[in-house]
Amino acid sequence: MATEQVGRSGQRPWRRPLVLGTVGSVLILVGGLGAAAGAVRDPLMSEGPISWMRYGHGKMLAALVVYLGYVLLVTAWVRLGRHVLAGRAGTRPVLLAAACWTVPPLVAPVALFTRDVYSYLAQGAIALQGFDPFTVGPTVLPEPEFIENVHPFWQSTPAPYGPLFILLVKGIVAVTGTNIVAGVLAVKLTNLLGLALLLWALPRLVRHLGGSLPVAAWLLVAGPLTVVHLLGGPHNDLLMVGFLAAGTALVLDRRHVAGIALVTLGVAVKASAAVALPFLVWVWAGHLASAGWRAFARACAGAVAVFAVVFGAVTLAAGVDLGWVTMVNASSRLVNWLSLPTAAGELLHAVFGGLLDLSRDPFVTVTRVLGTVLLVVVLARQWWAARVGGVAAVRRAGVALFAVAVLSPTMLPWYLTWALAIAAAWAWKPRQLAVAVGLSAFMAAPYSPEGETMLYVWGLMIAAIALSVLAAVSLVRPDPLRLSERS
């Protein structure tokens, strides 16, 4: 109670978490120079005075600095969240904190917890040189600068992304050439378009979906999934969810053609955005004067026409074809237990595989097939239940996007932002937010700062889960370990 009174008397209690998070973000930047996925021939880090951070004990120290910075960032985020829930911090302080926390990962000339950005640049170079990025991988390129930076697992894999993204990275490579560091920074700057669309859409989504703007901004814009993964990564999912959120807001505002066009642009970045389109058709139908299936038919025809025109135009502009559709499941080559079906297969193998002397593959294959069947059922039921239209259909679109993330054969940490782009605007209860905090906090643990999987380093996973639970509980119960009582 005393803290609340201090907040009302003119003090700004959110300043401390803002500063703490900024310190954490700067530590992530500094440690990332050595421990994150940097360009192989980066002149600063490969031969410069701080190149020692990329090798041996220097790299280990750099990784510890990254993790320390991440812990400070999450701690600050949770503390800021408590001020938001108590009404001591509004939207402006949250956005100010998000800006301070975002700048260091944004300007870092490295990729945090992933190497995907190097695949992006290679795919842009493939398209720029006249190859088909949907049929060949980076190994066709004559320039070693592109190939050597792509993770070996993906060097022969064609692009699984849509024509708009290929067009964007093609343009980036046309400007930056073989300067990989400049290319990484250019991708990060391009991703700011997605962030700008999110910032534009959130107030409108909150108005329709009944949430709180400070909570939505804190959960989505200032959260570690956005700051560390989407911007620090950087991942093209930020562009996708920006178009998705803005398009959904426009459809709710009865600007159906513009809304469907924006979501279509999201699909042209990454196919996952297409999950929302059938739900938005119900929203459009609910706004029409006609009723029943006639309204649905009109809305469906309009949505299909808009999609065809926009997607066709982008495809022609990119100079590619529809070959990327066959590659949308490329990530299923990865096997990790973040995907619920894959986790079920690995668990069954751990229990029965040794007794039957069987490999892991048949167990994982069967549970992935069952997971896909379950996903289809979930999506069908959610879509049919969304026929009432309006905000109910949008809420079910959020559920559908979450189901796609966790029930697909492969799940990666930043996939959670697909649903969060819409769900952040819901009316959240504190305990629900605590669950979201725990999941978000954990999602740096699955990969090392340079993008190698850590999911099977069980000691690290146990520690990460424990700290994530602590972060979740700390949102609704300050000082859960009662450390202040012991001092």
N, C-alpha and C positions, 0 to 999 in steps of 0.2 A: 504493500500500500504506500509506503514511504517513497519507493522508487517511482510509482506513478505520479505522486505529488511533485517530486523533483522534475519529472518530465513536463508537467503542466506549468511549472513555475518559470519556464523559459529555458531550462537546460536542454541539451540535446544528447540524450543518453545513447543514441545510435552512432555517435562519433567514434566511440571506442571500438565497436565491432568493425566500423568502416576502416579505421586505421589498422586494426589487427589483420583484417582480410587483405588489405593492400600490402602489408609486410609479407603475408603468406604468398600472395601472387608474385611479388618481386622475387621471393626465394624460389618459387617455381621457375621463373625466368632464368635466374642465375644458375640454379642446378641443372635446368634443362639444357643449357649450353653444352654441358658435358654428357648428361645422362639421357637426354631425349634423342629422337631420331633426327639427327642433323645430316646435311648433305655430305657425301663422302669427300668431296673436294672443296669443302668450305674453306676459303683462304684464312679465315680468322681462327677456326678450330682445328684444322688439319696441320697447319704449320706455325700458327701464331703463338704468342707468349702464353696463352692459356690453353694450349692444345693438350697439356697434361691432364685436363679434366676428362678427356675422352678415353683414357687408358688406365688399366689396373686400379690401384687404390684411389687415384683421382676420380675415376668414373664411379667407383663405389661411394665416395664421399659426395659426389654430385647427386647421385640417386637419393642418398639420405636427405640432402637438402631439398630435393623435389618433394619427397614424402613429408618432411617437416612443414614445408610451405603448404602442402595440401591439407594437412591436419589443421594448421592455423586458419586456412581459408574456410574449411568446413565449420570450425569452431565459431568463427566470426559470422558465418551465414546463419548458424543456429541461433546465436545470440541476437542477431538482427531480427530473425523470425520471431523471437519472443517479444521484442519491442513492437513488431508489427501486430501481433495477435493482441497485445495489451493496448493498442491504440497510441503508442508513444512514437511510432514512426509511420509516416504516410508514404505516398508513392514517390515523392521527390527524393527523400533520403534513400529509399531503396534503389532508385535509378542512379543516384549519385554514387552509392556504394558499388553498384553493378559496373558503372563506368570505370571507377578506380580499380576494381578487380579485373576488369577485362583488358585494360591497356597492356599490362606486361605480357600475358600470353599472346596478345594480338601482334605485338612488335617482335616477339621472339623469332629468330630466324630458323626455328626448328619445329618439328611436329611432336606434340605431346601424346604419349600413350598409343601411338599408331604410326604407320608408314604410308597410310592411304594416299596422302597428298602427293607422294611421288608417283603413285600409279596414275593419279589424275593428270599430272603433267606429261607423263609418258603417253597417255591416251590422247591428249591434245596434240602432242608431236606426231603421233600416228596419223591423226586426221589431217594435220597441216601438211604432211608429206604425201598425201594422196592415198594412203592405205585405208582399208576399212577397219575402224577400231572395234567393230562388232564381230570380226572374224579372225583377227590376228592380235597377238599380245605384244608387249614392249620389246621382245627379243628381235623383232624385225627392224628395229631402228638402228641406223649406223652410228649414232652418237652414244658412246659409253656412258656419258653423264646421266642420261635418262635411265638406262638399264640398270646400272650399278646401284642406284638408289631405291629401286623397286624391291620389295621383299621377294626373296627367291620363290616363295610359294605362289606368287602372282605374276611372275615374269612372262609366262606363256599364256596368260588368261586374257581373253578379249574384254572389252568394257561392258559392264552391266548397267550403265547409266543411260539416261534418255538423251535425245538430240539437243535439247537446250544446254545441258551441261557440257556436252561435247563441243558445242559452239563456243561456250564461254572459255573452256580451257584451251581450245584451239586459238582463240584470240589472245589469251594470256601468253602462250608459248610463242606466238607470232611477235609479241613485244619483248619478252624476256629472253628468248632463245635458249641457249644451253646454260644460262645462269640460273642454277637450280635454287639458290637462296632467294633471288629476286622472284622466281616463280612461286615459291612457298608464300612469300609475303603478299604477292599479288592475289593468290587464292584466298588468303585470309581477308584481304580488303574486299574482294568480291563477295565474300560471305556476309559482309556487313549489310548488303541489300536484304538478306533474309532477316537479320536482326531488326533492321528498320521496318520491315513489313510486320514483324511481331509486335513492335512497339506501337505501330499504328493500329493493329487489329485488337490488341488486348482490351482497351477501354470499351470497344464496341461489343466484343464477346462477353465481357463482364456485364454490360448492360442487359444483354439478352439472357445470359445463363445464370444470372443472380449471384455471382460471386463478389469478391472484394478486389479492387484493383491493386491495393498495396500487397495483398497476399499473392495475387496472380503474378505480379512483377517480381516479388521476392522468390516465389517458387520456380518460375521459369527463366526470367532474364538474369537474376542474380545467382541462380543455383549452379552448383559445380558441373552439372551435365552440360550446361550452355557455356559457362566460362572456360572450363578445362577441356571438354571434349569437342563441342561444336566449334568454338572459336580457337582454342589452343591446338586442336587436332591438326588442321581444321577439317571438318567433315561437310560434305555437300548436303547433308541432312538439314543443316540450318537454312539453306536456300529453299529446300522442299517444304519445311514446316512453316517458313515465312509465307510462301505462296498459299499453302493450305489454310493457315489461320486467317490471312487477309481475305481469301476467297470465301471462306465460310462466313466471315463477318458480313461481307457484301450480300451473300444470299439471304442471310437473316434480315438484312436491311431492305430486302425486296429488290436488290439490284442483281437479278439472277444471271443475266448474260455476262456481266463483268465478273461476278463471283465464280461462275463455272470456268470462265476463261483463265482466271488466276490459278484455280486449282489444277486446271489442265497444264499450265506452265509448271506447277509443282510435279505433276506426273512426268513432264518432259525433262525434269531433273532426275527424279527417282520414282520408280513405279509405285512405291508404297502409297503415295498420295491418292492413287486411284481408288483405294478402299473407301474413301469418303464420298466419292461422287454419287453412288447409288442412294446414299442417305440424303444428300443434298437435293436429289430429284424429288424426294418426298416433301422436303421443305418448300421447294418451288411449287409443287402441286397444291400444297396447303394454302398457298397465297392466291391461287386462281379462283375466279368467280364460279367456274364450273365445279362439279362435285364428282367424287368417286373415281372410277377408272378413266373417265374422260379427262379429268384434270391430270391424272398421272400420265396418260398417253401424251398429252400436250407438253407437259414438263419434260418427259423423257425425250420426246422428239426435239425439243429445244436444246436440251443438254447435249444430246448426241450431235446435233448440228454444230453447236459452239465448239465442242471437243474436236470434231473433225476438222473444222476450219483452223482453229488455233494450233492444234498439234500438227496438222499438215503443213501449215506455214512455217513452223519452227523446224520441222524435218527438212523441208526444202532449203531453208536458210542455212542449216547446218551441213547440207550436202551429203546426208547419210540416208540409210533406208531403215526398215523396221527390224533389222537383225538383232538389235539389242534386246528384243522381247525374249529371245531364246536364252539370254544370259542373265535374266533377272534373278535366277536361283543360284548364281555362281558362288555366293557365300556359303551354300550348303556343303561345299567341300570342307569347310571348317567343322570340327567336332568339338563342342564344349558344352559344359553342363549348365550354362545360363539358359539354354533352350530347355523347356520342361520336358518335351518328348525325348530329347537327347539325354538329359539327366536320368530319365526313367530307364532308358536302355543301358546306360552305364551302371546304374544301380543294380539292375537285374543281372548284368554280366558279373558284377562284383560278387553277387550272392551265389549265382548258379554257374558262372563261366568256368571257375576253377574245378567244380565237381564234374562238369561235362567236358572239360578240356576243349572249349570253344573259343573262338576269337570274339572280340567285341563287336565286329561289324554286323553280324546277323541280328544281334539284340538291338543295336541302334537303328538299323534299317527298319525293323518291324515297328518299334515304338515311334519312329518318325512318320511312318505311313499312318499309324493310328492317330498320331497327333495332327496330321494333315486332315484326316477325316473329321476329327473333332473340331478343327478350325473351320472347316466348311460348314459344319452344323451350327457352330456358334455364329458365324457371319450371316448365315441364312436366317436364323432365328432373330438376331438383332435387327436385320434389315426389315423383316416382316413386321416386327413389333414397332418399327419406326414409321409405319404407314400413317400414324396420326399426324406426322409432320411437325413443324415448329421446332422449338428448342429440344423437345424429346428426341427427335431424330438426330440432332447434332450431338446430344449426350450419348446416344447409342453409337454414333460414328466414333466417338472417343473410345468407347468400350471395344469396338471392333478393331481399331488401330492398336490398342493394347494387346488384344488377343493375337493379332498378326505378329506382333513383336515377340511374345513369349511362347507361342505355339508353333512357330515356324521351325524348320530343321536347325537353323542357326540363329542365335540371338547375340547381338553385340550391345555394349552398354548404352550407346547413344540412341539405340532404337526406341528407348523409353520416351524420348522427346516427341515421337510421332503422336502419341496420344496426349502427351502433356501440353502440346500446342493448343489443344482444345480444352482439355480437362483443367488446366490452370485457372480458367475462368469460372469453374463451378463454385458452388458454396461448399467449402471444405470444413469439416469438423476438426478440432485440434488433434484428435487421435489419428484421423486419416492423414493429416499432414505429417504426423510423426512417422507413419509408415513410409510416406513419400521421402522424408528426410533420410531414413535408414537406407532405402534403396539407392537414393542419389549418392549418399556418402560412400557406399560400398563400391560404386561403379568405377572407381579408379583402380581398385585392387586387381581386377582380372588381367591387367596387362602391365608390364614394366614401363618405365618412362619412354623406352625406345620402341615399344609396341610388341614385345614378345609375350606370349601367354604365361600367366602365373597361376592359372586356375587349378593346377595340380600340385602346387607347392602348399601342402595342406597346413603347415604351421602358419604361413602367411595368411591363408584364407581364414583360419580360425581367429587370428588376431584382427583381421579386417572386419569380420562379422561382428566380433565383440565391440570394436570401436564404433561400428555403424549402429549397433543397437544402443550404445551409449549416446550417440548423437541424436538418435530418434527419441529416446526417453528424455534427454536434456531439453528438448523443445517444449515439453509439457510439464516437466518437473525439474526446475533449476537445481543444480548441484545434486544429482541423483546419488552420487557416491558419498554425500554428506561430508565432504572434505572440510567445509567451513566450520563444522561442528568439532572437528578434531584439532583445529589450529588453536 
